[in-house]
Amino acid sequence: MVTGTRDTELGGASWVTRTEAFDNMPPGCKWLGVIEGATHMHFAGRGDGSQQT
């Protein structure tokens, strides 16, 4: 799983809430990547989520 520190929930909660899904995954090989300053738009290849494209 991957998230960014600027990727907030729709209700405005911190990105930290996104780690709950990772914590609830079954044991085994799993990874959580947290990218400083990123939003989900960075992962979509659209850069900064505040830009209009």
ZIFEN-V397902 format. One record per residue. RES is the residue in one letter. PHI is phi in whole degrees, 0 to 359 (NA if undefined). Layout:
res:RES phi:PHI
res:RES phi:PHI
This chain:
res:M phi:NA
res:V phi:224
res:T phi:215
res:G phi:238
res:T phi:288
res:R phi:256
res:D phi:265
res:T phi:268
res:E phi:288
res:L phi:303
res:G phi:279
res:G phi:97
res:A phi:292
res:S phi:298
res:W phi:301
res:V phi:302
res:T phi:297
res:R phi:289
res:T phi:283
res:E phi:299
res:A phi:298
res:F phi:297
res:D phi:299
res:N phi:272
res:M phi:288
res:P phi:298
res:P phi:300
res:G phi:135
res:C phi:286
res:K phi:208
res:W phi:225
res:L phi:236
res:G phi:253
res:V phi:238
res:I phi:261
res:E phi:299
res:G phi:81
res:A phi:263
res:T phi:242
res:H phi:294
res:M phi:292
res:H phi:297
res:F phi:285
res:A phi:274
res:G phi:82
res:R phi:251
res:G phi:73
res:D phi:297
res:G phi:297
res:S phi:274
res:Q phi:275
res:Q phi:270
res:T phi:233
